[in-house]
Amino acid sequence: MNKVNLDAAFATFTERWSPHTVAALNDYEVKLAKVCGGFVWHTHEQTDELFLVLHGELTIRLRDREVLLRAGELFIVPSGVEHQPFAAQEAHILLLEPTGTLNTGDRPAG
Amino acid sequence: MNKVNLDAAFATFTERWSPHTVAALNDYEVKLAKVCGGFVWHTHEQTDELFLVLHGELTIRLRDREVLLRAGELFIVPSGVEHQPFAAQEAHILLLEPTGTLNTGDRPAG
């Protein structure tokens, strides 16, 4: 594989809440996403999910608390824990999760 | 879990080539390491290994080429590929690999 420059990879897309896979590690994928506003509440029953903020701020809303992540901070949402990512302004984040994980978790699409 | 501030986590140790686990994702671990100089040539036969440079520069020497990583760049060494991390000056890196992976790979200790 080739190396991935994160800034250069972010420059290739503008869509929000649309994770772009930039690398694979065994059966996991490294994804980059631009996010702004609130995403749907959802749960991944089968997997933990890693969020690393690279630019801006991201709040991970949990049912009992909120976790504010600034650039250079990471958080892992444990499997089975309902959460809602929220960003007041556009943030750039790195996600890591098993290949095939849907960003809406176990919530039916549509 | 609590969030991890990467700069704060790096400030807790000074040893080089001694990965510190800061978070777990399923059966994977997120590790931080300060590196300087050259590490041993080694191979992980069973797993890929992710390197993300957070500060400084890291060269991943492969037998047929070198990959220079600057801050904000990541590279995944495929399983079975011999490699030697090298940093001319201290660099701060994030590693991701399955729990139990040794940093010397399949090379016997000692």
Backbone of each chain as ProteinMPNN parsed JSONL, in Angstrom:
{"seq_chain_A": "MNKVNLDAAFATFTERWSPHTVAALNDYEVKLAKVCGGFVWHTHEQTDELFLVLHGELTIRLRDREVLLRAGELFIVPSGVEHQPFAAQEAHILLLEPTGTLNTGDRPAG", "coords_chain_A": {"N_chain_A": [[0.843, -1.204, 0.0], [0.262, 2.371, -0.294], [1.375, 5.271, 1.543], [-0.871, 7.254, 3.545], [-1.814, 10.527, 3.428], [-3.386, 12.445, 5.679], [-4.555, 15.035, 5.569], [-4.498, 15.514, 2.819], [-6.171, 13.493, 1.957], [-8.599, 14.249, 3.119], [-9.06, 16.468, 1.571], [-10.106, 15.52, -0.736], [-12.81, 15.191, -0.737], [-16.112, 16.498, -0.013], [-18.55, 15.911, 1.11], [-20.642, 15.426, 3.951], [-20.881, 13.323, 6.863], [-20.27, 10.995, 5.558], [-18.442, 8.492, 5.522], [-15.153, 7.915, 4.34], [-13.234, 5.306, 3.23], [-9.843, 4.842, 3.813], [-7.784, 3.142, 4.338], [-6.943, -0.278, 5.074], [-6.819, -2.563, 7.73], [-6.061, -5.624, 8.501], [-9.125, -7.105, 9.121], [-10.332, -4.686, 9.5], [-11.325, -1.261, 8.937], [-9.949, 1.933, 8.21], [-11.386, 4.992, 8.344], [-12.253, 8.208, 7.049], [-14.05, 11.127, 7.903], [-16.054, 14.005, 7.288], [-17.892, 15.984, 9.39], [-20.895, 17.568, 10.546], [-23.262, 19.15, 12.544], [-25.925, 17.107, 13.908], [-25.879, 13.547, 14.087], [-27.788, 10.53, 13.561], [-29.139, 8.881, 16.483], [-27.676, 5.866, 17.425], [-26.654, 2.393, 17.627], [-24.005, 0.06, 17.877], [-24.169, -3.22, 18.023], [-22.357, -5.259, 17.873], [-19.762, -4.38, 17.854], [-17.08, -2.304, 19.073], [-16.375, 1.204, 18.567], [-14.088, 3.446, 17.204], [-13.343, 6.868, 17.587], [-11.445, 9.499, 16.431], [-10.544, 12.771, 16.706], [-9.47, 15.054, 14.305], [-9.569, 17.618, 13.406], [-11.21, 20.485, 14.528], [-14.114, 20.124, 16.67], [-15.822, 17.469, 18.272], [-18.742, 16.197, 19.657], [-19.594, 13.391, 21.475], [-22.564, 12.212, 22.131], [-23.936, 10.476, 24.727], [-26.384, 8.427, 26.39], [-26.296, 9.027, 29.064], [-24.408, 10.988, 29.411], [-22.178, 13.492, 27.995], [-19.439, 13.507, 25.769], [-16.91, 15.552, 25.045], [-14.833, 15.992, 22.373], [-11.788, 17.248, 21.347], [-9.465, 18.34, 18.776], [-6.974, 15.901, 18.389], [-7.839, 14.195, 20.312], [-9.209, 11.103, 21.368], [-11.847, 8.65, 21.438], [-13.52, 5.721, 22.461], [-16.423, 4.182, 21.643], [-18.139, 1.827, 23.364], [-19.305, -1.445, 22.327], [-22.807, -1.885, 21.947], [-23.572, 0.43, 23.196], [-25.629, 3.164, 23.037], [-25.351, 6.002, 20.955], [-24.789, 9.394, 19.832], [-23.186, 11.201, 17.493], [-22.165, 14.602, 17.384], [-21.564, 17.779, 15.991], [-20.956, 21.155, 16.313], [-19.787, 22.847, 14.497], [-18.114, 22.243, 11.343], [-16.251, 19.298, 11.608], [-13.334, 17.242, 11.379], [-12.859, 13.848, 11.289], [-11.403, 10.698, 12.28], [-12.223, 7.359, 11.866], [-12.417, 4.068, 13.16], [-13.223, 0.796, 12.565], [-14.71, -2.513, 12.275], [-14.614, -3.968, 8.996], [-17.395, -3.439, 6.96], [-19.075, -2.419, 8.858], [-21.921, -0.48, 9.486], [-22.606, 3.023, 9.369], [-24.849, 3.797, 10.636], [-25.247, 1.909, 12.482], [-27.209, -0.541, 14.084], [-29.585, 0.42, 13.361], [-32.358, 0.451, 11.27], [-32.097, 1.281, 7.807], [-33.418, 4.184, 6.09]], "CA_chain_A": [[0.0, 0.0, 0.0], [0.938, 3.65, -0.192], [1.019, 5.991, 2.753], [-2.045, 8.122, 3.444], [-1.698, 11.842, 4.053], [-4.773, 12.672, 6.106], [-5.05, 16.304, 5.02], [-4.727, 15.343, 1.381], [-7.347, 12.634, 1.792], [-9.79, 15.055, 3.418], [-9.264, 17.45, 0.498], [-10.7, 14.872, -1.916], [-14.284, 15.1, -0.677], [-16.769, 17.556, 0.769], [-19.773, 15.408, 1.726], [-20.597, 15.206, 5.395], [-21.451, 12.069, 7.358], [-20.067, 9.989, 4.519], [-17.069, 8.026, 5.8], [-14.335, 7.459, 3.216], [-12.217, 4.338, 3.65], [-8.528, 5.2, 3.276], [-6.814, 2.073, 4.585], [-7.482, -1.49, 5.693], [-5.916, -3.224, 8.675], [-6.711, -6.92, 8.669], [-10.538, -6.968, 8.75], [-10.816, -3.379, 9.956], [-11.117, -0.162, 7.998], [-9.713, 3.293, 8.682], [-12.256, 5.866, 7.545], [-12.233, 9.633, 7.361], [-15.36, 11.756, 7.667], [-16.341, 15.383, 7.667], [-19.196, 15.931, 10.066], [-21.408, 18.854, 11.033], [-24.623, 18.919, 13.01], [-26.12, 15.872, 14.67], [-26.17, 12.318, 13.353], [-28.857, 9.783, 14.253], [-28.787, 8.009, 17.597], [-27.577, 4.485, 16.955], [-25.89, 1.454, 18.456], [-23.367, -1.083, 17.212], [-24.264, -4.289, 19.02], [-21.294, -6.255, 17.734], [-18.402, -3.852, 17.795], [-16.684, -0.996, 19.561], [-16.109, 2.135, 17.467], [-13.106, 4.465, 17.595], [-13.41, 8.214, 17.02], [-10.29, 10.365, 16.691], [-10.794, 14.077, 16.08], [-8.263, 15.605, 13.686], [-9.777, 19.061, 13.206], [-12.49, 20.897, 15.086], [-14.583, 19.481, 17.903], [-16.93, 16.517, 18.11], [-19.336, 15.713, 20.907], [-20.26, 12.093, 21.436], [-23.644, 12.199, 23.109], [-24.38, 9.182, 25.237], [-27.657, 8.669, 27.071], [-26.082, 9.517, 30.431], [-23.402, 12.041, 29.477], [-21.627, 13.907, 26.714], [-17.982, 13.499, 25.743], [-16.442, 16.541, 24.067], [-13.506, 15.656, 21.839], [-11.11, 18.27, 20.561], [-8.438, 17.767, 17.892], [-5.965, 15.183, 19.156], [-8.466, 13.377, 21.356], [-9.937, 9.945, 20.852], [-12.808, 8.019, 22.338], [-14.05, 4.479, 21.923], [-17.783, 3.865, 22.081], [-18.225, 0.367, 23.496], [-20.423, -2.103, 21.658], [-24.05, -1.898, 22.706], [-23.848, 1.73, 23.827], [-26.269, 4.085, 22.104], [-24.609, 7.256, 20.894], [-25.09, 10.329, 18.743], [-22.138, 12.186, 17.239], [-22.672, 15.948, 17.107], [-20.534, 18.81, 15.829], [-21.591, 22.453, 16.08], [-19.178, 23.301, 13.253], [-17.539, 21.08, 10.668], [-15.093, 18.64, 12.211], [-12.75, 16.149, 10.591], [-12.631, 12.743, 12.228], [-10.936, 9.392, 11.817], [-12.997, 6.275, 12.467], [-11.874, 2.731, 12.962], [-14.229, -0.208, 12.898], [-14.593, -3.673, 11.388], [-15.128, -3.85, 7.639], [-18.818, -3.771, 6.839], [-19.873, -1.749, 9.874], [-22.71, 0.634, 8.954], [-22.486, 4.163, 10.273], [-26.081, 3.919, 11.408], [-25.31, 0.802, 13.422], [-28.258, -1.536, 13.893], [-30.797, 1.144, 13.03], [-32.696, 0.185, 9.87], [-31.954, 2.426, 6.907], [-34.629, 4.757, 5.503]], "C_chain_A": [[0.877, 1.253, 0.0], [0.561, 4.305, 1.131], [-0.213, 6.846, 2.476], [-1.73, 9.423, 4.163], [-3.122, 12.274, 4.398], [-5.331, 13.974, 5.533], [-5.378, 16.176, 3.533], [-5.973, 14.491, 1.133], [-8.63, 13.417, 2.088], [-10.102, 16.023, 2.279], [-9.964, 16.842, -0.712], [-12.217, 14.788, -1.86], [-14.847, 16.214, 0.207], [-18.016, 17.046, 1.5], [-19.574, 15.208, 3.228], [-21.304, 13.898, 5.741], [-21.346, 10.968, 6.308], [-18.643, 9.455, 4.635], [-16.384, 7.479, 4.554], [-13.252, 6.515, 3.747], [-10.883, 4.684, 2.995], [-7.483, 4.113, 3.489], [-7.529, 0.896, 5.239], [-6.403, -2.119, 6.558], [-6.575, -4.547, 9.032], [-8.178, -6.768, 8.244], [-11.159, -5.693, 9.327], [-10.549, -2.333, 8.871], [-10.884, 1.142, 8.746], [-10.514, 4.203, 7.756], [-12.09, 7.307, 7.998], [-13.617, 10.196, 7.064], [-15.32, 13.219, 8.069], [-17.745, 15.376, 8.259], [-19.583, 17.331, 10.514], [-22.869, 18.631, 11.402], [-24.706, 17.603, 13.753], [-26.423, 14.697, 13.757], [-27.302, 11.608, 14.114], [-28.297, 9.06, 15.479], [-28.72, 6.585, 17.061], [-26.657, 3.679, 17.866], [-25.235, 0.423, 17.55], [-23.331, -2.216, 18.233], [-23.029, -5.175, 19.029], [-19.882, -5.688, 17.8], [-18.256, -2.521, 18.523], [-16.417, -0.104, 18.333], [-15.164, 3.227, 17.963], [-13.347, 5.766, 16.845], [-12.133, 8.95, 17.413], [-10.54, 11.675, 15.957], [-9.476, 14.652, 15.577], [-8.363, 17.115, 13.502], [-11.148, 19.412, 13.77], [-12.831, 20.158, 16.369], [-15.775, 18.579, 17.595], [-17.436, 16.137, 19.493], [-19.957, 14.35, 20.653], [-21.316, 12.125, 22.534], [-23.977, 10.757, 23.462], [-25.657, 9.452, 26.024], [-27.459, 9.255, 28.46], [-25.047, 10.632, 30.541], [-22.984, 12.435, 28.06], [-20.107, 13.909, 26.829], [-17.54, 14.458, 24.641], [-15.019, 16.204, 23.652], [-12.982, 16.821, 21.013], [-10.074, 17.588, 19.674], [-7.347, 17.123, 18.739], [-6.544, 14.375, 20.302], [-9.255, 12.244, 20.714], [-10.831, 9.355, 21.92], [-13.294, 6.752, 21.659], [-15.433, 4.239, 22.515], [-17.878, 2.345, 22.171], [-19.414, -0.205, 22.727], [-21.648, -2.053, 22.561], [-24.421, -0.573, 23.348], [-24.407, 2.707, 22.786], [-25.542, 5.425, 22.121], [-25.055, 8.096, 19.703], [-23.925, 11.303, 18.584], [-22.769, 13.538, 16.886], [-21.508, 16.914, 16.99], [-21.221, 20.129, 15.505], [-21.062, 23.078, 14.796], [-18.49, 22.107, 12.605], [-16.292, 20.582, 11.399], [-14.622, 17.533, 11.272], [-12.381, 15.03, 11.558], [-12.129, 11.5, 11.512], [-11.709, 8.339, 12.602], [-12.284, 4.959, 12.225], [-12.898, 1.728, 13.432], [-14.106, -1.372, 11.933], [-15.21, -3.388, 10.019], [-16.598, -4.262, 7.612], [-19.69, -3.12, 7.887], [-20.621, -0.579, 9.24], [-22.65, 1.793, 9.921], [-23.764, 4.432, 11.053], [-26.259, 2.749, 12.37], [-26.433, -0.158, 13.074], [-29.593, -0.886, 13.569], [-31.125, 0.86, 11.57], [-32.537, 1.445, 9.028], [-33.331, 2.925, 6.489], [-35.659, 5.171, 6.514]], "O_chain_A": [[2.078, 1.188, 0.262], [-0.435, 3.945, 1.758], [-0.55, 7.123, 1.325], [-1.42, 9.427, 5.354], [-3.958, 12.447, 3.511], [-6.468, 14.003, 5.062], [-6.403, 16.668, 3.062], [-6.734, 14.75, 0.2], [-9.63, 13.264, 1.386], [-11.262, 16.361, 2.045], [-10.374, 17.567, -1.619], [-12.85, 14.362, -2.826], [-14.152, 16.783, 1.049], [-18.488, 17.704, 2.428], [-18.486, 14.869, 3.695], [-22.191, 13.434, 5.024], [-22.23, 10.119, 6.19], [-17.744, 9.911, 3.929], [-16.96, 6.684, 3.811], [-12.456, 6.891, 4.607], [-10.798, 4.806, 1.773], [-6.412, 4.157, 2.884], [-8.574, 1.053, 5.869], [-5.236, -2.198, 6.173], [-7.546, -4.576, 9.788], [-8.447, -6.345, 7.119], [-12.357, -5.64, 9.604], [-9.679, -2.497, 8.016], [-11.518, 1.424, 9.762], [-10.336, 4.18, 6.539], [-11.823, 7.586, 9.167], [-14.271, 9.796, 6.101], [-14.662, 13.615, 9.031], [-18.671, 14.816, 7.673], [-18.732, 18.166, 10.82], [-23.618, 17.999, 10.658], [-23.691, 17.049, 14.176], [-27.141, 14.84, 12.767], [-27.711, 12.052, 15.187], [-27.128, 8.678, 15.506], [-29.608, 6.151, 16.326], [-25.984, 4.216, 18.746], [-25.834, -0.031, 16.576], [-22.557, -2.177, 19.189], [-22.688, -5.77, 20.051], [-18.91, -6.444, 17.8], [-19.189, -1.72, 18.58], [-16.256, -0.596, 17.216], [-15.4, 3.851, 18.997], [-13.531, 5.771, 15.628], [-11.783, 9.014, 18.592], [-10.726, 11.691, 14.74], [-8.495, 14.73, 16.316], [-7.345, 17.806, 13.45], [-12.129, 18.713, 13.515], [-11.955, 19.637, 17.059], [-16.62, 18.902, 16.759], [-16.657, 15.798, 20.384], [-20.749, 14.179, 19.726], [-20.994, 12.07, 23.721], [-24.261, 9.935, 22.591], [-25.973, 10.61, 26.296], [-28.358, 9.912, 28.985], [-24.823, 11.166, 31.628], [-23.375, 11.809, 27.075], [-19.557, 14.272, 27.869], [-17.767, 14.208, 23.457], [-14.115, 16.141, 24.485], [-13.649, 17.31, 20.101], [-9.833, 16.388, 19.809], [-6.855, 17.726, 19.693], [-5.804, 13.918, 21.173], [-9.878, 12.407, 19.665], [-10.615, 9.527, 23.119], [-13.459, 6.709, 20.439], [-15.592, 4.11, 23.729], [-17.715, 1.652, 21.167], [-20.41, 0.485, 22.508], [-21.54, -2.163, 23.782], [-25.473, -0.462, 23.978], [-23.751, 3.029, 21.795], [-25.163, 5.919, 23.182], [-25.607, 7.597, 18.723], [-23.702, 12.144, 19.455], [-23.777, 13.602, 16.181], [-20.575, 16.874, 17.792], [-21.979, 20.218, 14.54], [-21.799, 23.761, 14.085], [-18.303, 21.073, 13.247], [-15.406, 21.358, 11.753], [-15.393, 16.974, 10.491], [-11.667, 15.256, 12.535], [-12.386, 11.28, 10.328], [-11.835, 8.413, 13.824], [-11.629, 4.772, 11.2], [-13.384, 1.8, 14.561], [-13.47, -1.245, 10.887], [-16.198, -2.662, 9.906], [-16.986, -5.291, 8.167], [-20.914, -3.24, 7.834], [-20.018, 0.227, 8.532], [-22.641, 1.601, 11.137], [-23.764, 5.201, 12.015], [-27.307, 2.616, 13.001], [-26.595, -0.545, 11.917], [-30.618, -1.564, 13.508], [-30.258, 1.012, 10.709], [-32.816, 2.549, 9.495], [-34.303, 2.171, 6.529], [-36.723, 5.667, 6.144]]}, "seq_chain_B": "MNKVNLDAAFATFTERWSPHTVAALNDYEVKLAKVCGGFVWHTHEQTDELFLVLHGELTIRLRDREVLLRAGELFIVPSGVEHQPFAAQEAHILLLEPTGTLNTGDRPAG", "coords_chain_B": {"N_chain_B": [[-15.464, 4.065, 29.091], [-12.967, 6.681, 29.355], [-12.217, 9.663, 27.51], [-9.237, 9.992, 25.488], [-6.596, 12.129, 25.576], [-4.212, 12.786, 23.321], [-1.757, 14.254, 23.407], [-1.531, 14.693, 26.172], [-1.307, 12.073, 27.044], [1.121, 11.301, 25.884], [2.78, 12.865, 27.408], [3.092, 11.507, 29.737], [5.127, 9.685, 29.75], [8.568, 8.857, 29.006], [10.214, 6.958, 27.899], [11.654, 5.343, 25.067], [10.644, 3.463, 22.164], [8.807, 1.909, 23.496], [5.859, 0.917, 23.563], [2.839, 2.343, 24.741], [-0.219, 1.328, 25.85], [-3.255, 2.88, 25.261], [-5.919, 2.674, 24.751], [-8.579, 0.346, 24.067], [-9.994, -1.473, 21.433], [-12.392, -3.577, 20.697], [-10.723, -6.538, 20.097], [-8.351, -5.258, 19.684], [-5.575, -3.016, 20.212], [-4.877, 0.388, 20.901], [-1.919, 2.072, 20.742], [0.625, 4.232, 22.005], [3.769, 5.581, 21.137], [7.06, 6.792, 21.738], [9.706, 7.335, 19.607], [13.052, 6.897, 18.458], [15.902, 6.814, 16.444], [16.903, 3.609, 15.131], [14.837, 0.731, 14.97], [14.669, -2.846, 15.511], [14.815, -4.966, 12.625], [11.883, -6.62, 11.707], [9.063, -8.871, 11.537], [5.558, -9.276, 11.297], [3.827, -12.065, 11.192], [1.181, -12.697, 11.369], [-0.455, -10.497, 11.359], [-1.482, -7.275, 10.117], [-0.044, -3.987, 10.585], [-0.624, -0.826, 11.906], [0.724, 2.4, 11.482], [0.681, 5.66, 12.614], [1.812, 8.85, 12.31], [2.235, 11.359, 14.679], [3.793, 13.412, 15.556], [6.8, 14.812, 14.419], [8.948, 12.816, 12.29], [8.823, 9.656, 10.717], [10.486, 6.931, 9.355], [9.567, 4.126, 7.542], [11.319, 1.461, 6.927], [11.438, -0.789, 4.338], [12.26, -3.894, 2.708], [12.516, -3.36, 0.031], [12.09, -0.68, -0.357], [11.7, 2.668, 1.053], [9.48, 4.262, 3.274], [8.583, 7.406, 3.967], [7.149, 8.986, 6.632], [5.386, 11.773, 7.624], [4.128, 14.017, 10.185], [0.684, 13.443, 10.592], [0.413, 11.535, 8.688], [-0.243, 8.21, 7.656], [0.481, 4.682, 7.603], [0.191, 1.322, 6.607], [1.688, -1.608, 7.454], [1.74, -4.541, 5.775], [0.839, -7.868, 6.848], [3.442, -10.216, 7.256], [5.396, -8.783, 5.985], [8.642, -7.735, 6.127], [10.05, -5.217, 8.169], [11.555, -2.118, 9.261], [11.274, 0.312, 11.578], [12.369, 3.682, 11.655], [13.699, 6.655, 13.02], [15.157, 9.745, 12.674], [15.168, 11.829, 14.458], [13.468, 12.308, 17.62], [10.242, 10.98, 17.366], [6.67, 10.971, 17.592], [4.345, 8.457, 17.713], [1.343, 6.713, 16.751], [0.098, 3.503, 17.186], [-1.628, 0.678, 15.921], [-2.841, -2.457, 16.575], [-3.518, -6.007, 16.912], [-4.425, -7.12, 20.199], [-1.817, -8.264, 22.214], [0.121, -8.409, 20.326], [3.55, -8.451, 19.682], [6.132, -5.983, 19.758], [8.41, -6.626, 18.496], [7.657, -8.409, 16.676], [7.849, -11.55, 15.105], [10.335, -12.115, 15.835], [12.665, -13.64, 17.943], [12.962, -12.788, 21.391], [15.717, -11.108, 23.023]], "CA_chain_B": [[-14.11, 4.586, 29.1], [-12.79, 8.12, 29.248], [-11.509, 10.045, 26.296], [-7.782, 10.033, 25.587], [-5.935, 13.269, 24.947], [-2.946, 12.178, 22.897], [-0.619, 15.011, 23.944], [-1.429, 14.419, 27.611], [-0.828, 10.701, 27.217], [2.559, 11.278, 25.58], [3.508, 13.554, 28.473], [3.205, 10.645, 30.92], [6.268, 8.774, 29.677], [9.707, 9.34, 28.22], [10.924, 5.841, 27.287], [11.493, 5.177, 23.629], [10.392, 2.09, 21.68], [8.058, 1.22, 24.548], [4.474, 1.318, 23.286], [1.913, 2.453, 25.869], [-1.605, 1.114, 25.432], [-4.124, 3.935, 25.792], [-7.328, 2.347, 24.527], [-8.831, -0.957, 23.453], [-11.112, -1.518, 20.489], [-12.592, -5.016, 20.533], [-9.487, -7.241, 20.465], [-7.209, -4.467, 19.219], [-5.122, -1.988, 21.136], [-4.284, 1.636, 20.419], [-0.71, 2.292, 21.534], [1.431, 5.401, 21.68], [5.195, 5.34, 21.365], [8.091, 7.744, 21.353], [10.738, 6.542, 18.941], [14.214, 7.638, 17.966], [16.887, 5.842, 15.994], [16.36, 2.481, 14.374], [14.38, -0.437, 15.706], [15.103, -4.068, 14.829], [14.037, -5.506, 11.511], [10.999, -7.685, 12.195], [7.899, -9.22, 10.714], [4.389, -9.844, 11.976], [3.284, -12.999, 10.204], [-0.261, -12.912, 11.512], [-1.272, -9.282, 11.403], [-1.054, -5.977, 9.619], [0.268, -3.062, 11.669], [-0.856, 0.567, 11.503], [1.554, 3.468, 12.038], [0.217, 7.027, 12.345], [2.761, 9.784, 12.922], [1.571, 12.511, 15.288], [4.79, 14.472, 15.741], [8.084, 14.407, 13.865], [8.964, 12.023, 11.066], [9.192, 8.249, 10.886], [10.691, 6.184, 8.114], [9.374, 2.681, 7.596], [12.19, 0.816, 5.958], [11.055, -2.109, 3.842], [13.443, -4.429, 2.027], [12.623, -2.85, -1.337], [11.871, 0.77, -0.416], [11.49, 3.336, 2.333], [8.286, 5.096, 3.295], [8.78, 8.494, 4.928], [5.876, 9.469, 7.163], [5.42, 13.003, 8.414], [2.956, 14.139, 11.059], [-0.559, 13.444, 9.829], [0.456, 10.505, 7.647], [-0.319, 6.843, 8.189], [0.914, 3.603, 6.717], [-0.08, 0.002, 7.163], [2.62, -2.648, 7.039], [0.98, -5.79, 5.654], [1.373, -9.044, 7.53], [4.458, -10.961, 6.509], [6.364, -7.889, 5.344], [9.692, -7.337, 7.046], [10.157, -3.758, 8.221], [12.331, -1.513, 10.331], [10.968, 1.719, 11.814], [13.556, 4.494, 11.914], [13.449, 8.089, 13.169], [16.415, 10.455, 12.889], [14.93, 12.561, 15.705], [12.316, 11.693, 18.295], [8.918, 11.102, 16.766], [5.564, 10.41, 18.386], [3.522, 7.692, 16.782], [0.216, 5.909, 17.224], [0.116, 2.166, 16.607], [-2.84, -0.102, 16.14], [-2.593, -3.863, 16.249], [-4.264, -6.892, 17.81], [-3.928, -7.315, 21.553], [-0.846, -9.345, 22.345], [1.163, -8.321, 19.313], [4.832, -7.991, 20.202], [6.684, -4.977, 18.848], [9.491, -7.244, 17.727], [7.074, -9.366, 15.753], [8.151, -12.953, 15.318], [11.753, -12.224, 16.168], [12.822, -14.048, 19.342], [13.517, -11.762, 22.277], [17.044, -11.34, 23.613]], "C_chain_B": [[-14.108, 6.109, 29.119], [-12.102, 8.426, 27.924], [-10.01, 10.058, 26.561], [-7.289, 11.277, 24.86], [-4.517, 12.819, 24.601], [-1.735, 12.934, 23.451], [-0.427, 14.726, 25.432], [-0.887, 13.017, 27.855], [0.665, 10.603, 26.919], [3.38, 11.907, 26.705], [3.738, 12.671, 29.696], [4.401, 9.708, 30.873], [7.362, 9.356, 28.795], [10.446, 8.209, 27.497], [10.639, 5.783, 25.789], [11.316, 3.699, 23.28], [9.674, 1.259, 22.731], [6.586, 1.603, 24.432], [3.604, 1.273, 24.539], [0.486, 2.297, 25.342], [-2.498, 2.169, 26.08], [-5.602, 3.636, 25.595], [-7.424, 0.977, 23.877], [-10.083, -0.869, 22.594], [-11.328, -2.989, 20.158], [-11.304, -5.73, 20.958], [-8.249, -6.562, 19.876], [-6.824, -3.458, 20.287], [-4.56, -0.792, 20.382], [-3.104, 1.931, 21.336], [-0.02, 3.565, 21.073], [2.88, 5.074, 21.973], [6.015, 6.557, 20.957], [9.235, 6.932, 20.77], [11.864, 7.446, 18.481], [15.291, 6.629, 17.605], [16.201, 4.705, 15.253], [15.941, 1.347, 15.287], [14.881, -1.683, 14.957], [14.227, -4.352, 13.612], [13.162, -6.629, 12.068], [9.783, -7.826, 11.288], [6.774, -9.686, 11.632], [3.705, -10.768, 10.962], [1.763, -13.034, 10.209], [-1.1, -11.65, 11.426], [-0.63, -8.112, 10.663], [-0.759, -5.095, 10.828], [0.121, -1.636, 11.151], [0.08, 1.502, 12.24], [0.932, 4.808, 11.641], [1.178, 7.961, 13.068], [2.017, 11.019, 13.418], [2.517, 13.691, 15.449], [6.118, 13.973, 15.187], [7.932, 13.599, 12.586], [9.43, 10.6, 11.38], [9.383, 7.637, 9.509], [10.418, 4.712, 8.385], [10.24, 2.09, 6.504], [11.627, -0.56, 5.616], [12.253, -2.622, 3.057], [13.61, -3.853, 0.632], [12.398, -1.342, -1.462], [11.759, 1.324, 0.988], [10.249, 4.209, 2.215], [8.481, 6.144, 4.385], [7.423, 9.034, 5.347], [6.11, 10.725, 7.98], [4.183, 13.05, 9.304], [1.69, 14.233, 10.212], [-0.561, 12.448, 8.692], [0.455, 9.117, 8.304], [0.073, 5.838, 7.125], [0.597, 2.284, 7.412], [0.914, -0.997, 6.581], [1.831, -3.957, 6.966], [1.633, -6.931, 6.433], [2.403, -9.724, 6.634], [5.519, -10.097, 5.852], [7.382, -7.404, 6.371], [9.865, -5.817, 7.003], [11.005, -3.316, 9.397], [11.915, -0.044, 10.48], [12.26, 2.461, 12.164], [13.152, 5.961, 12.028], [14.775, 8.765, 13.486], [16.349, 11.286, 14.173], [13.694, 11.977, 16.353], [11.016, 11.999, 17.56], [7.889, 10.472, 17.704], [4.617, 9.715, 17.42], [2.398, 6.964, 17.502], [0.251, 4.597, 16.461], [-1.227, 1.502, 16.854], [-2.572, -1.522, 15.693], [-3.361, -4.733, 17.239], [-3.596, -6.996, 19.179], [-2.959, -8.485, 21.576], [0.242, -9.327, 21.299], [2.448, -7.787, 19.934], [5.459, -7.005, 19.222], [7.903, -5.5, 18.077], [8.969, -8.326, 16.778], [7.427, -10.787, 16.115], [9.604, -13.186, 15.642], [11.873, -12.626, 17.642], [13.409, -12.912, 20.161], [14.936, -12.137, 22.677], [18.125, -11.606, 22.612]], "O_chain_B": [[-15.145, 6.741, 28.919], [-11.489, 7.556, 27.305], [-9.569, 10.127, 27.708], [-7.539, 11.45, 23.667], [-3.722, 12.509, 25.489], [-0.783, 12.308, 23.916], [0.697, 14.541, 25.897], [-0.094, 12.805, 28.773], [1.394, 9.901, 27.62], [4.531, 11.531, 26.93], [4.494, 13.041, 30.594], [4.672, 9.006, 31.848], [7.117, 10.224, 27.957], [11.222, 8.472, 26.578], [9.552, 6.122, 25.319], [11.773, 2.812, 24.001], [9.9, 0.054, 22.845], [6.12, 2.509, 25.123], [3.625, 0.302, 25.296], [0.049, 3.062, 24.482], [-2.496, 2.33, 27.301], [-6.45, 4.281, 26.212], [-6.488, 0.508, 23.229], [-11.088, -0.272, 22.98], [-10.54, -3.584, 19.423], [-10.845, -5.535, 22.084], [-7.237, -7.209, 19.607], [-7.627, -3.094, 21.147], [-3.869, -0.934, 19.373], [-3.262, 2.03, 22.553], [-0.077, 3.928, 19.898], [3.186, 4.376, 22.939], [5.714, 7.246, 19.982], [9.681, 5.955, 21.372], [11.65, 8.615, 18.158], [15.563, 5.701, 18.367], [15.061, 4.832, 14.806], [16.622, 1.043, 16.267], [15.459, -1.561, 13.876], [13.044, -4.012, 13.589], [13.641, -7.486, 12.81], [9.531, -7.006, 10.405], [7.005, -10.396, 12.612], [3.086, -10.308, 10.003], [1.131, -13.354, 9.203], [-2.328, -11.723, 11.419], [0.592, -7.985, 10.597], [-1.165, -5.403, 11.948], [0.664, -1.279, 10.105], [0.224, 1.422, 13.46], [0.687, 5.055, 10.461], [1.34, 7.878, 14.285], [1.263, 11.645, 12.672], [2.081, 14.842, 15.474], [6.518, 12.839, 15.453], [6.919, 13.688, 11.893], [10.319, 10.388, 12.206], [8.552, 7.803, 8.616], [10.956, 4.125, 9.324], [9.938, 2.202, 5.316], [11.376, -1.381, 6.497], [13.172, -1.855, 2.77], [14.718, -3.85, 0.094], [12.504, -0.79, -2.557], [11.725, 0.587, 1.973], [10.004, 4.819, 1.174], [8.537, 5.82, 5.571], [6.642, 9.486, 4.511], [6.923, 10.742, 8.905], [3.293, 12.209, 9.18], [1.627, 14.995, 9.247], [-1.431, 12.498, 7.823], [1.064, 8.897, 9.35], [0.008, 6.104, 5.925], [0.718, 2.153, 8.63], [0.97, -1.202, 5.368], [1.313, -4.429, 7.979], [2.846, -6.937, 6.643], [2.244, -9.792, 5.416], [6.444, -10.617, 5.228], [7.032, -6.75, 7.353], [9.829, -5.21, 5.933], [11.156, -4.031, 10.388], [12.183, 0.76, 9.587], [13.124, 1.94, 12.87], [12.357, 6.454, 11.228], [15.444, 8.403, 14.454], [17.344, 11.428, 14.884], [12.949, 11.232, 15.716], [10.744, 13.141, 17.188], [8.194, 9.576, 18.491], [4.152, 10.304, 16.444], [2.489, 6.647, 18.689], [0.413, 4.58, 15.241], [-1.876, 1.74, 17.872], [-2.13, -1.759, 14.569], [-3.802, -4.252, 18.282], [-2.371, -6.963, 19.297], [-3.238, -9.555, 21.034], [1.179, -10.122, 21.356], [2.426, -6.775, 20.635], [5.337, -7.165, 18.007], [8.357, -4.873, 17.12], [9.744, -9.057, 16.162], [7.325, -11.192, 17.273], [10.056, -14.329, 15.715], [11.242, -12.008, 18.499], [14.257, -12.162, 19.676], [15.314, -13.308, 22.675], [19.278, -11.815, 22.989]]}, "name": "protein", "num_of_chains": 2, "seq": "MNKVNLDAAFATFTERWSPHTVAALNDYEVKLAKVCGGFVWHTHEQTDELFLVLHGELTIRLRDREVLLRAGELFIVPSGVEHQPFAAQEAHILLLEPTGTLNTGDRPAGMNKVNLDAAFATFTERWSPHTVAALNDYEVKLAKVCGGFVWHTHEQTDELFLVLHGELTIRLRDREVLLRAGELFIVPSGVEHQPFAAQEAHILLLEPTGTLNTGDRPAG"}
